[in-house]
Amino acid sequence: MNMKTVLSVCIGMSMLFSPACDDGKIYEEHISTEREGGAVSLTGYLQGVDSWPGGYSIVLAGFAGTNEYAQTAQGITPEKDGSVRMTLQGIPAEVTHIEVCAINKLRKRIATFYTVDYEETSDTLRLDMGTIDARMYGVIQSDVFDRSCTACHGGSTEPAAGLYLTEEKSYTALVGVVADQSKDSLLLVNPGNAQESFLHVMLRENVLRYDHTQIITSVNMLQLIDDWINNGANE
């Protein structure tokens, strides 16, 4: 085989195995991914987050039906001025409502500050919660005293035992005040020491003429009061 023939064979093989010529078009690779769950964007102002001790969290959470345990949750950390801007993603399809709430370490709802119905869509649901006071003592006032105590302690002209548990009066009437009904002169609320607070004793032991042990039966609420006292009983 002469040199001319060898050259012709090499050129032919090169053309056979070389890639097709570029036609000038640029093809981009498109990778499509499905978003896992819905998303909610929250704005507004939140106060009192730092009043809650360890074991509790103020969160943006999703709940399903009447279930008291959050399906999904994300902690809320306001800016110095109290402003909040955050997004909760990956919300499961079974979630029926979104809440700004306090949960315990088991993710069980303790108190709700803001709630809205939810149905998953392809778009992010945008919520403005306005301004919310999430102080721990505010929850005790609204969910314990207002619901179970003020009918006797402040709802009439002569509150039982002279103790006012109505809003704007309860804190001053409780914290650091000696309990008239205590044989050991315990303070009604002894900041930092729930066990030595008469409020703790009378809600768990029948030590008064009127039995108070059946007024608040929720273990979570009783624990909430103790945790508030042990954390310094701040207003």
C-alpha positions in Angstrom: 0.0 0.0 0.0 1.5 3.3 -1.0 1.5 6.5 1.1 -1.4 8.1 -0.8 -3.6 5.1 -0.1 -2.7 5.1 3.6 -3.5 8.8 3.9 -6.9 8.3 2.3 -7.8 5.5 4.7 -6.8 7.6 7.7 -8.9 10.5 6.7 -11.9 8.3 6.0 -11.7 6.7 9.5 -11.3 10.1 11.1 -14.5 11.4 9.5 -16.3 8.2 10.5 -15.6 8.3 14.2 -15.5 12.1 14.8 -18.5 13.8 16.4 -21.0 15.7 14.3 -20.1 19.2 13.4 -21.4 22.0 15.6 -24.4 23.7 13.9 -24.1 26.9 16.0 -27.0 26.1 18.5 -26.5 25.9 22.3 -28.6 23.4 24.1 -29.2 24.0 27.8 -29.8 21.1 30.2 -33.1 21.6 32.0 -33.6 19.7 35.3 -37.1 19.9 36.7 -37.7 19.2 40.4 -41.0 19.1 42.3 -41.2 21.1 45.5 -41.8 18.9 48.4 -44.7 20.4 50.3 -46.1 23.9 50.5 -44.6 27.1 51.7 -45.7 30.0 53.9 -44.0 33.4 54.2 -44.7 35.3 57.5 -44.2 39.0 58.3 -45.1 41.1 61.3 -43.9 42.0 64.8 -43.5 39.6 67.7 -42.8 40.6 71.3 -42.0 38.5 74.4 -40.2 35.5 72.8 -37.3 35.8 75.2 -39.7 35.4 78.2 -40.0 31.7 77.6 -37.5 29.3 79.2 -35.8 26.3 77.8 -38.3 23.5 76.9 -40.6 25.9 75.0 -40.3 27.5 71.6 -42.3 30.2 69.7 -42.7 28.8 66.2 -44.4 29.1 62.9 -46.1 25.7 62.7 -48.5 23.6 60.7 -51.2 21.4 62.3 -53.5 18.8 60.9 -57.1 18.8 62.0 -57.5 18.7 65.8 -54.1 17.2 66.4 -52.3 19.2 69.1 -48.8 18.2 67.9 -47.2 20.2 65.1 -46.7 18.4 61.8 -43.9 20.9 61.0 -42.5 23.8 62.8 -39.7 26.5 62.6 -38.6 28.7 65.4 -39.2 32.4 65.2 -36.3 34.8 65.9 -37.4 38.4 65.7 -35.0 41.2 64.8 -34.1 43.7 67.6 -37.2 45.9 66.7 -39.4 42.8 66.9 -39.9 42.5 63.2 -40.3 39.0 61.7 -39.7 37.9 58.1 -39.4 34.2 57.5 -40.5 31.3 55.3 -41.6 27.9 56.4 -41.1 25.3 53.6 -41.9 21.7 53.1 -45.4 21.8 54.7 -47.0 18.4 54.5 -50.2 18.0 52.5 -52.2 17.0 55.6 -51.7 20.3 57.3 -55.0 22.2 57.6 -54.0 25.4 59.5 -50.9 27.4 60.2 -50.2 28.9 63.6 -47.8 31.2 65.4 -47.8 29.4 68.7 -45.8 28.2 71.7 -44.9 24.5 71.7 -43.1 22.3 74.3 -40.2 20.0 73.6 -42.7 17.3 72.4 -44.0 19.8 69.8 -47.3 19.9 71.5 -49.2 23.2 71.3 -49.2 25.2 74.5 -50.7 28.5 73.3 -51.8 30.0 70.0 -51.2 33.6 69.1 -52.2 33.6 65.4 -53.9 31.1 63.2 -55.1 30.8 59.6 -56.6 28.0 57.5 -54.2 26.4 55.1 -54.5 24.5 51.8 -51.5 23.6 49.8 -51.0 25.4 46.5 -48.1 25.9 44.1 -47.7 29.4 45.3 -46.2 30.6 48.6 -48.9 31.7 51.0 -48.0 35.1 52.4 -49.2 36.0 55.9 -49.0 39.2 57.9 -49.6 38.5 61.6 -49.6 42.2 62.6 -48.2 42.8 66.1 -48.4 40.0 68.6 -47.6 39.9 72.4 -46.3 36.4 73.1 -45.1 36.9 76.7 -45.3 33.8 78.8 -47.2 35.6 81.6 -49.7 36.9 79.0 -50.5 33.2 78.2 -51.0 32.5 81.9 -53.3 35.5 82.2 -55.5 34.7 79.1 -55.5 30.9 79.2 -55.5 30.3 83.0 -56.7 33.2 85.0 -59.2 34.7 82.6 -60.7 31.3 81.7 -60.8 29.7 85.2 -60.2 32.2 88.0 -61.6 35.7 87.4 -65.2 34.6 88.0 -64.3 34.5 91.7 -61.2 36.6 91.8 -62.1 39.9 90.3 -65.3 39.4 88.4 -67.3 40.7 91.3 -67.0 43.7 93.6 -65.6 41.5 96.4 -63.0 39.1 95.0 -62.5 35.9 96.9 -59.8 36.3 99.6 -59.3 39.8 98.3 -57.2 38.4 95.4 -57.6 40.0 92.0 -56.6 37.9 89.1 -57.9 40.2 86.4 -55.6 41.6 83.8 -53.4 44.5 85.0 -54.0 43.5 88.6 -53.0 39.9 88.9 -49.2 40.3 88.6 -49.0 42.8 91.5 -51.4 40.8 93.6 -49.4 37.6 93.2 -45.7 38.1 92.9 -43.9 38.6 96.2 -47.1 38.8 98.2 -47.6 36.7 101.4 -50.6 34.4 101.1 -53.2 35.1 103.8 -54.4 31.5 103.7 -50.9 30.0 104.0 -50.1 28.5 107.5 -46.4 28.7 106.6 -46.6 32.3 105.4 -45.6 31.3 101.9 -45.6 33.9 99.1 -48.4 33.4 96.6 -45.6 33.5 94.0 -42.0 33.1 95.1 -39.9 34.0 92.0 -37.5 31.2 91.2 -39.1 28.7 93.5 -42.4 27.1 92.4 -42.4 24.5 95.2 -42.4 27.3 97.8 -45.1 29.3 96.1 -48.7 29.0 97.6 -50.1 29.2 94.1 -48.4 25.9 93.2 -49.5 24.3 96.5 -53.2 25.3 96.3 -53.5 24.1 92.7 -52.3 20.7 93.6 -53.3 20.1 97.2 -56.7 20.6 98.9 -55.4 23.1 101.5 -58.2 25.6 101.4 -61.9 25.6 102.4 -62.7 25.6 98.7 -60.8 22.9 96.8 -58.8 24.5 94.0 -57.3 21.2 92.7 -60.1 20.7 90.1 -59.9 24.3 88.7 -56.9 23.6 86.5 -56.6 20.0 85.5 -54.4 20.4 82.4 -50.9 19.0 83.2 -49.4 21.3 80.6 -51.0 24.4 82.2 -49.9 23.4 85.7 -46.4 22.9 84.3 -46.5 26.2 82.5 -47.2 28.0 85.8 -44.4 26.2 87.6 -42.0 27.0 84.7 -43.0 30.6 84.7 -42.3 30.9 88.5 -39.0 28.9 88.3 -37.8 31.2 85.5 -38.2 34.3 87.7 -41.9 35.0 87.4 -41.4 37.8 85.0 -44.3 40.0 83.8 
